[in-house]
Amino acid sequence: MSLPLPSNLGINQCIASGLDGIWEIELKLRIGQANDVLHGLWLALVDKAVVFQNAVWQAKSYAMKMRAWDMIHTINGAVRKQAAIYKQC
């Protein structure tokens, strides 16, 4: 089921219906969503850098290094999720 957004209706139908202002509103919303996702991606990459700096490189034992790599893998999942959402924008 698709929502009746201006992009689904087409610009010609929106103009014919007198809804051309809504087209611009949807574009602004999509740009805002893309910016939010990019910010989330940036935060995830910062987390990854901090974990590398403070946990992976400074791990003194095998167990500590494995825990640090588990955190990296978790963060990679968040990065993949943000990237997938961005691709849909």
C-alpha positions in Angstrom: 0.0 0.0 0.0 1.5 3.3 -1.0 0.6 6.6 0.6 -0.9 9.3 -1.6 2.2 11.5 -1.5 2.9 14.0 -4.2 5.8 11.9 -5.5 3.4 8.9 -5.9 0.8 11.0 -7.7 3.2 12.7 -10.1 3.9 16.4 -10.5 1.4 16.9 -13.3 -1.4 15.5 -11.3 -0.4 17.7 -8.3 -0.4 20.8 -10.5 -3.7 19.9 -12.1 -5.2 19.4 -8.6 -3.7 22.7 -7.4 -1.4 20.9 -4.9 1.9 22.1 -6.3 2.9 23.6 -2.9 2.7 20.2 -1.3 5.3 18.9 -3.7 7.8 21.3 -2.3 6.8 20.4 1.3 7.5 16.7 0.6 10.9 17.5 -0.9 11.8 19.4 2.2 10.7 16.5 4.4 12.8 14.1 2.4 15.8 16.3 2.6 15.3 16.6 6.4 15.0 12.8 6.7 18.2 12.3 4.6 20.0 14.8 6.9 18.8 13.0 10.0 20.1 9.7 8.7 23.5 11.2 7.7 23.7 12.5 11.3 23.0 9.1 12.7 25.6 7.6 10.4 28.1 10.1 11.5 27.4 9.3 15.1 27.8 5.6 14.5 31.1 6.1 12.8 32.3 8.3 15.6 31.4 5.6 18.1 33.3 3.1 16.0 36.4 5.3 16.0 36.2 5.8 19.8 35.8 2.0 20.4 38.9 1.4 18.2 40.9 4.0 20.0 39.9 3.1 23.6 39.0 -0.6 23.5 40.5 -2.5 20.5 44.0 -0.9 20.4 44.4 -0.8 24.2 43.1 -4.3 24.9 45.6 -6.2 27.0 44.1 -9.7 26.8 42.4 -11.8 24.3 39.1 -11.6 26.1 39.2 -7.8 26.2 40.0 -7.7 22.5 37.1 -10.0 21.7 34.7 -7.9 23.7 35.9 -4.8 21.9 35.4 -6.5 18.5 31.9 -7.5 19.5 31.2 -3.8 20.1 32.7 -3.0 16.7 30.4 -5.6 15.1 27.4 -4.1 16.9 28.3 -0.6 15.7 28.7 -2.0 12.1 25.1 -3.2 12.3 24.0 0.3 13.1 26.1 1.7 10.3 24.5 -0.7 7.8 21.0 0.2 9.1 21.6 3.9 8.6 23.1 3.3 5.2 20.1 1.2 4.1 17.7 4.0 5.3 19.7 6.6 3.4 19.5 4.6 0.2 15.7 4.7 0.5 15.7 8.5 0.8 
